[in-house]
Amino acid sequence: MLWLNDKKKGKPEIVYPISSAVLLPLPNSDMPKEVRLDYEETAQIAKFSPRGAAALLRLAIQKLVKYLGEDEKNLNQAIGTLVKKGLPPEI
């Protein structure tokens, strides 16, 4: 391991090997594989590219919404339709 003193944070930080993963909650065991892969990739890139991670999460949500039976072009409307059908809003 290689440590470097981070003057901004005032403490040493591991710089090698690169720790790229961000700790996200584990995916639900019911999550479809293609959605889970995007979710896990998000954790790997979030530290280096928050915008890229946000795009991947949106893609994962789009895939999940489609898996749940909604195929509307507008993601917000598709989620709204799922909520009207009984999906809990906090999900």
C-alpha distances in whole Angstrom, upper triangle without the diagonal:
4,7,10,13,15,19,21,19,19,16,12,10,7,8,5,6,9,11,15,17,19,20,24,26,27,29,33,34,37,35,36,34,34,33,30,29,29,28,25,24,25,22,19,21,22,19,20,23,25,29,28,27,30,32,30,31,35,35,34,37,39,38,39,42,43,42,44,47,47,48,49,47,47,44,45,48,47,45,48,50,48,48,52,52,50,46,45,44,41,40
4,7,10,13,16,18,17,17,14,10,8,6,6,5,7,10,12,15,18,20,21,25,28,29,31,35,36,39,37,38,35,35,35,32,30,30,29,26,25,25,23,20,21,22,19,19,23,25,28,27,27,30,32,30,32,35,35,35,37,40,39,40,43,44,44,46,49,48,48,49,47,47,44,45,48,47,45,48,51,49,49,53,53,51,47,46,45,42,40
4,7,9,13,15,13,13,10,6,5,4,6,7,10,11,12,15,18,19,21,24,27,28,31,35,36,39,37,39,36,36,35,33,31,31,29,27,26,26,23,21,21,22,18,19,22,24,27,27,26,29,32,31,31,35,36,35,37,40,40,40,43,45,44,46,49,48,49,49,48,46,43,44,48,47,45,48,50,48,48,52,52,51,47,45,44,41,40
4,6,9,12,11,11,9,5,5,6,6,9,12,12,14,16,19,20,22,25,29,30,33,36,38,41,39,40,38,38,36,34,32,32,30,28,27,26,24,22,22,21,18,18,22,23,26,27,26,29,31,31,32,35,36,35,38,40,40,41,43,45,45,47,50,49,49,49,47,46,43,44,48,47,45,48,50,49,48,52,53,51,47,46,44,41,40
4,6,9,9,7,6,4,6,9,10,13,15,15,16,18,21,21,23,26,29,31,34,37,40,42,40,42,40,40,38,36,34,33,32,30,29,28,25,24,23,23,19,20,23,24,27,28,27,30,32,32,33,36,37,37,39,41,42,42,45,47,47,48,51,50,50,50,48,47,44,44,48,48,46,48,51,49,49,52,53,51,48,46,44,41,40
4,6,5,6,6,6,6,10,10,14,16,15,15,17,19,19,21,24,28,30,32,36,38,41,38,40,38,38,36,34,33,32,30,28,27,26,23,22,21,20,17,17,20,21,24,25,25,27,30,30,30,33,35,35,36,39,40,40,42,44,44,46,48,47,47,47,45,44,41,41,45,45,43,45,48,46,46,50,51,49,45,43,42,38,38
4,6,5,7,8,10,13,14,17,20,19,19,21,23,22,24,27,30,33,35,39,41,44,41,43,42,41,39,37,36,34,33,31,30,28,26,25,24,23,19,20,23,23,26,28,27,29,32,32,33,35,37,37,38,41,42,42,44,47,47,48,51,49,50,49,47,45,43,43,47,47,44,47,50,48,48,51,52,51,47,45,43,40,40
4,6,8,10,11,14,15,19,21,19,19,20,21,20,22,25,28,31,33,37,39,42,39,41,40,39,37,35,34,32,31,30,29,26,24,24,23,21,17,18,20,20,23,25,25,26,29,30,30,32,34,35,36,38,40,40,42,44,45,45,48,47,47,46,44,42,40,40,43,44,41,43,47,45,44,48,49,48,44,42,40,37,37
4,6,8,9,13,14,18,19,18,17,18,20,18,20,23,26,28,31,34,37,39,37,39,38,38,35,33,33,31,29,28,27,25,23,23,22,20,16,18,20,20,23,25,24,26,29,29,29,31,34,33,34,37,38,38,40,43,43,44,47,45,46,45,44,42,39,39,43,43,40,42,45,44,43,47,48,46,42,40,38,35,35
4,7,9,13,15,18,20,19,19,21,22,21,22,26,28,31,34,37,40,42,40,42,41,41,38,36,36,34,32,31,30,28,26,25,25,23,20,21,24,24,27,29,28,29,32,33,32,35,37,37,38,41,42,42,44,46,46,47,50,49,49,49,48,45,43,42,46,46,44,46,49,47,46,50,51,49,46,43,42,38,38
4,7,10,12,16,17,17,16,19,20,20,21,24,27,29,32,35,37,40,38,40,39,39,37,35,34,33,31,29,29,27,24,24,24,22,19,20,23,24,27,28,27,29,32,32,32,35,36,36,37,40,41,41,43,45,45,46,49,48,49,49,47,45,43,43,46,46,43,46,49,47,46,50,51,49,45,43,41,38,38
4,7,9,12,14,14,14,17,19,19,20,24,26,28,31,35,37,39,38,39,38,38,36,33,32,32,30,28,27,26,23,22,22,21,18,19,23,23,27,27,26,29,31,31,31,34,36,35,37,40,40,40,43,45,45,46,49,48,48,49,47,46,43,43,47,46,44,46,49,47,47,50,51,49,45,43,42,39,38
4,6,9,11,10,10,13,15,15,17,21,24,25,28,32,34,36,34,36,34,34,32,30,29,28,26,24,23,22,20,18,19,18,14,16,19,20,24,24,23,26,28,28,28,31,32,32,34,36,37,37,39,41,41,42,45,45,45,45,44,43,40,40,44,43,41,43,46,44,44,48,48,46,43,41,40,36,35
4,6,7,8,8,11,13,15,16,20,23,24,27,30,32,35,33,34,32,32,31,28,27,27,25,22,22,21,18,17,17,17,14,15,19,20,24,23,22,25,28,27,27,31,31,31,33,36,36,36,39,40,40,41,44,44,44,45,43,42,39,40,44,43,41,44,46,44,44,48,48,46,42,41,40,37,35
4,6,6,8,10,13,15,18,21,24,25,28,31,33,36,33,34,32,32,31,28,26,26,25,22,21,21,18,16,16,17,13,13,17,19,22,22,21,24,26,25,27,30,30,30,32,35,35,35,38,40,40,41,44,44,44,44,42,41,39,40,43,42,40,43,46,44,44,48,48,47,43,42,40,37,36
3,5,8,11,13,16,18,22,25,25,27,31,32,35,33,33,31,31,30,27,25,25,25,22,20,21,18,16,16,18,15,15,19,21,24,23,22,26,27,26,27,30,31,30,33,35,35,35,38,40,39,41,44,44,44,44,43,42,39,41,44,43,41,44,46,44,45,49,49,47,43,43,42,39,37
4,6,9,12,15,17,20,23,23,25,29,30,32,30,31,28,28,28,25,23,23,23,19,18,19,17,14,15,17,14,14,18,20,23,22,21,25,26,24,26,29,29,28,31,33,33,33,37,38,37,39,42,42,42,43,41,41,38,40,43,41,40,43,45,43,43,47,47,45,42,41,40,37,35
4,6,9,12,14,17,21,21,23,27,28,31,28,29,27,26,25,23,21,21,20,17,16,16,14,11,12,13,11,11,14,17,20,18,18,21,23,21,22,26,26,25,28,30,30,31,34,35,35,37,39,39,39,40,38,38,35,36,40,38,37,40,42,40,40,44,44,43,39,38,37,34,32
4,6,8,11,14,17,18,20,24,25,28,25,27,24,24,23,20,19,19,17,14,14,14,11,9,10,11,9,10,14,15,18,17,16,19,21,19,20,24,24,23,26,28,28,28,31,33,32,34,37,37,37,38,36,36,33,34,37,36,34,37,39,37,37,41,41,40,36,35,34,31,29
4,7,10,12,16,16,18,22,23,26,23,24,22,21,20,18,16,15,14,12,10,10,8,5,7,8,6,7,10,12,15,14,12,16,17,16,17,20,20,20,22,25,24,25,28,29,29,31,34,33,33,34,33,32,29,30,34,32,31,34,36,34,35,38,38,37,33,32,31,29,27
4,6,9,12,12,14,18,20,22,20,21,19,19,18,15,14,13,12,9,9,8,5,4,7,7,7,9,11,12,15,14,11,15,16,14,15,18,19,18,20,23,22,22,25,27,26,28,31,31,31,32,31,30,27,28,32,30,28,31,33,31,32,35,35,34,30,29,28,26,24
4,6,10,11,13,17,19,22,19,21,20,20,17,15,15,14,11,10,10,8,5,6,8,6,6,10,11,10,14,13,10,13,16,14,13,17,18,17,19,22,22,21,24,26,26,27,30,30,30,31,30,29,25,26,30,28,26,29,31,29,29,33,33,32,28,27,26,23,21
4,7,9,11,15,17,20,18,20,19,20,17,15,15,15,11,10,12,10,7,9,11,10,10,14,15,13,17,16,13,15,18,16,14,18,19,17,19,22,22,21,24,26,25,26,30,29,30,31,31,29,26,27,30,28,26,29,31,28,28,32,32,30,26,25,24,21,19
4,6,8,12,14,17,15,17,17,17,14,12,13,13,9,9,11,9,6,10,12,10,12,15,15,13,16,15,12,13,16,14,12,15,17,14,15,19,19,18,20,23,22,23,26,26,27,28,28,26,23,23,26,25,22,25,27,24,24,28,28,26,22,21,21,17,16
4,6,9,12,14,13,16,16,17,14,12,14,14,10,10,13,12,10,13,15,14,15,19,19,17,19,18,15,15,18,16,13,16,18,15,15,19,19,17,19,22,21,21,25,25,27,28,28,27,23,23,26,24,21,24,26,23,23,26,26,24,20,19,19,16,14
4,6,9,11,10,13,13,15,13,10,12,13,9,9,12,12,10,13,16,15,17,20,20,19,21,20,16,17,19,16,14,17,18,14,16,19,18,16,19,21,19,20,24,24,26,28,28,27,24,24,27,25,22,25,26,23,23,27,26,24,21,20,20,17,15
4,6,8,7,10,10,12,9,7,10,11,8,8,12,12,11,14,16,16,18,21,20,19,20,19,15,16,18,14,12,15,15,12,13,16,14,12,16,18,16,16,20,21,23,24,25,25,21,22,24,22,19,22,23,20,21,24,23,22,18,18,19,16,13
4,5,5,9,11,13,10,8,12,13,11,12,15,15,15,18,20,19,22,25,24,22,23,22,19,19,20,17,15,17,17,13,13,16,15,12,15,17,15,15,18,20,22,24,25,25,21,22,24,21,19,22,22,19,19,22,21,19,16,16,17,15,12
4,6,8,9,13,11,9,12,15,13,13,17,17,17,19,22,22,25,27,26,25,26,24,21,22,23,19,17,20,19,15,16,18,16,13,17,18,15,15,19,21,23,26,27,27,23,25,26,23,21,24,24,20,21,24,22,21,18,18,20,18,15
4,6,9,12,10,9,13,15,13,14,18,18,19,21,23,23,26,28,27,26,26,25,22,22,22,19,17,18,18,14,14,16,14,11,14,15,12,12,15,18,20,23,24,24,21,22,23,20,18,21,21,17,19,21,19,18,15,16,18,17,14
4,6,8,7,6,10,11,10,11,14,15,16,18,20,20,23,25,24,22,23,21,18,18,18,15,13,15,14,10,11,13,11,8,11,13,10,11,14,16,18,20,22,22,18,20,21,18,17,20,20,16,18,21,19,18,15,16,18,17,13
4,6,5,6,9,10,11,12,14,15,17,19,20,21,24,26,24,23,23,21,19,19,18,15,14,15,13,10,11,12,9,8,11,11,8,10,13,15,16,19,20,21,18,20,21,18,17,21,20,17,19,22,20,20,17,19,20,19,16
4,5,5,6,9,10,10,12,14,16,17,19,20,23,24,23,23,23,20,18,19,18,14,14,16,13,10,13,14,10,10,14,13,11,14,16,18,19,21,22,23,20,23,24,21,20,24,23,21,23,26,24,23,20,22,23,22,19
4,6,5,7,9,10,11,13,15,16,17,18,22,22,21,21,20,17,16,17,15,12,12,13,10,8,11,11,8,9,12,12,10,13,15,16,16,19,19,20,18,21,22,19,19,22,22,20,22,25,24,24,21,22,23,22,19
4,5,5,6,9,10,11,13,15,16,16,20,21,19,18,18,16,14,14,13,10,9,10,8,5,8,9,6,6,10,11,9,12,14,15,15,18,18,18,15,18,20,17,16,20,20,17,20,23,21,21,18,19,20,19,15
4,5,5,6,8,10,11,13,15,15,18,20,19,18,19,16,14,15,15,11,10,13,11,8,10,12,10,9,13,14,12,14,17,18,19,21,22,22,19,21,23,20,19,22,23,20,22,25,24,23,19,20,21,19,16
4,5,5,6,9,10,11,13,14,17,18,17,17,18,15,13,14,14,10,11,13,11,9,12,13,11,12,15,16,14,17,20,20,20,23,22,23,20,22,25,22,21,25,25,23,25,28,27,26,23,24,24,23,19
4,5,5,6,9,10,11,12,15,16,14,14,14,11,9,11,10,6,7,10,8,6,9,11,10,11,14,15,14,17,19,19,19,20,20,20,17,20,22,20,19,23,23,21,23,26,26,25,22,23,22,21,18
4,5,5,7,9,10,11,14,15,14,13,14,12,9,10,11,7,6,10,9,7,9,12,11,11,14,16,15,17,20,20,20,21,21,21,17,19,22,20,18,22,23,21,22,25,25,24,20,21,20,18,15
4,5,5,7,9,10,13,14,14,14,15,13,10,12,13,10,10,13,12,10,13,15,14,14,18,19,18,20,23,23,23,25,25,24,21,23,26,23,22,25,27,24,25,29,28,27,23,24,23,21,18
4,5,5,6,9,11,12,11,12,13,10,8,11,11,8,9,12,11,10,14,16,15,15,19,20,19,21,24,24,24,25,24,24,21,23,26,24,23,26,28,26,27,30,30,29,26,26,25,23,21
4,5,5,6,9,10,9,9,10,8,5,8,9,6,7,10,10,9,12,14,14,15,18,19,19,21,24,23,23,24,23,22,19,21,24,22,21,24,26,24,25,29,29,28,24,24,23,21,18
4,6,5,8,10,10,10,12,11,8,10,12,10,10,13,14,12,15,18,17,17,20,22,22,23,26,26,26,27,26,25,22,24,27,25,23,27,28,26,27,31,30,29,25,25,24,22,19
4,6,7,8,9,10,13,11,9,12,13,11,12,16,15,15,17,20,19,20,23,24,24,26,28,28,28,29,28,27,24,26,29,28,26,30,31,29,30,34,34,33,29,29,28,25,23
4,6,5,6,7,9,7,6,10,11,10,11,14,14,14,17,19,19,20,23,24,24,26,29,28,28,28,27,26,23,25,28,27,26,29,31,29,30,34,34,33,29,29,28,26,23
4,6,5,5,8,7,5,8,10,10,10,13,14,14,16,19,19,20,22,24,24,26,29,27,27,28,26,25,22,23,27,26,24,27,29,28,28,32,32,31,28,27,25,23,21
4,6,6,10,10,9,11,14,13,14,17,18,18,20,22,23,24,26,28,28,30,32,31,31,31,30,28,26,27,30,29,28,31,33,31,32,35,36,35,31,30,28,26,24
4,6,9,9,9,12,13,13,15,17,18,19,21,23,24,25,27,29,29,31,33,32,31,31,29,28,26,27,31,30,29,32,34,33,33,37,37,37,33,32,31,28,27
4,5,5,6,9,10,11,12,14,15,16,18,20,21,22,24,26,27,28,31,29,28,28,26,25,23,24,28,27,26,29,31,30,31,34,35,34,31,30,28,26,25
4,5,5,6,9,10,10,12,14,15,16,18,20,21,22,24,25,27,29,27,27,26,24,23,20,21,25,25,23,26,28,27,28,31,32,32,28,27,25,23,22
4,5,5,6,9,10,11,12,14,15,17,19,20,21,23,24,26,27,25,25,24,22,20,18,19,23,23,22,24,27,26,27,30,31,31,27,27,25,23,22
4,5,5,6,9,10,11,12,14,15,17,18,20,21,23,24,26,24,23,23,21,20,18,20,23,23,22,25,27,26,27,30,31,31,27,27,25,24,22
4,5,5,6,9,10,10,12,14,15,16,18,20,21,22,25,23,23,23,21,20,17,19,22,21,20,23,25,24,25,28,29,28,25,25,23,21,19
4,5,5,6,9,10,11,12,14,15,16,18,20,21,23,21,21,20,19,17,14,16,19,19,17,20,23,22,22,26,26,26,23,22,20,19,17
4,5,5,6,9,10,11,12,14,15,17,18,20,21,20,19,18,16,15,13,15,18,17,17,20,22,21,23,26,26,26,23,23,21,21,19
4,5,5,6,9,10,10,12,14,15,16,18,20,19,18,19,17,17,14,16,19,18,17,21,22,21,22,26,26,26,22,23,21,20,18
4,5,5,6,9,10,10,12,14,15,16,19,17,17,18,17,16,12,14,17,16,14,18,20,18,19,23,23,23,19,19,18,17,14
4,5,5,6,9,10,10,12,14,15,17,15,15,14,13,12,9,11,14,13,12,15,17,16,18,21,21,21,18,19,17,16,14
4,5,5,6,9,10,11,12,14,16,14,13,14,13,13,10,13,15,13,13,17,18,17,19,22,22,22,19,20,19,19,16
4,5,5,6,9,10,10,12,14,14,14,15,15,15,11,14,16,14,13,17,18,16,18,21,20,20,17,18,18,17,14
4,5,5,6,8,10,10,12,11,12,13,13,12,8,10,13,10,9,13,14,12,14,17,17,17,14,15,14,14,11
4,5,5,6,9,10,11,9,9,10,9,9,7,10,11,9,9,13,13,12,15,17,17,18,15,17,16,17,14
4,5,5,6,9,10,10,9,11,12,13,10,13,14,11,12,15,15,14,16,19,18,19,16,18,18,18,15
4,5,5,6,9,9,10,12,14,14,11,13,14,11,10,14,14,11,14,16,15,16,13,15,15,15,12
4,5,5,7,6,7,9,11,11,8,10,11,7,7,10,10,8,11,13,12,13,11,13,13,15,12
4,5,5,5,5,8,10,11,10,13,12,9,10,13,12,10,14,16,14,16,14,17,17,18,15
4,5,7,9,12,14,15,13,15,15,12,12,15,14,11,15,17,15,15,13,16,17,18,15
4,6,9,12,14,15,13,14,14,10,10,13,11,8,11,13,11,12,10,13,14,16,13
4,6,9,13,14,12,14,13,9,11,13,10,8,12,13,11,13,12,15,16,19,16
4,6,9,10,9,11,9,6,8,10,8,7,11,12,11,13,12,15,15,18,15
4,6,9,9,11,10,7,10,12,10,11,14,15,14,17,16,19,18,21,18
4,6,7,9,7,5,9,11,9,11,14,14,14,17,16,19,18,20,18
4,6,9,8,8,11,12,12,14,16,17,18,20,19,21,20,22,20
4,6,5,6,9,10,11,13,14,15,17,19,17,19,17,19,18
4,5,5,6,9,10,11,12,14,15,17,15,16,14,16,14
4,5,5,6,9,10,11,12,14,16,14,15,12,14,13
4,5,5,6,9,10,10,12,14,13,15,13,16,15
4,5,5,6,9,10,11,13,11,14,13,15,14
4,5,5,6,9,10,11,9,10,9,11,10
4,5,5,6,9,10,9,10,9,12,12
4,5,5,6,9,9,11,11,14,13
4,5,5,6,6,9,9,12,11
4,5,5,4,6,6,10,9
4,5,7,9,9,13,13
4,6,9,11,14,13
4,6,9,11,11
4,6,9,7
4,6,6
4,5
4
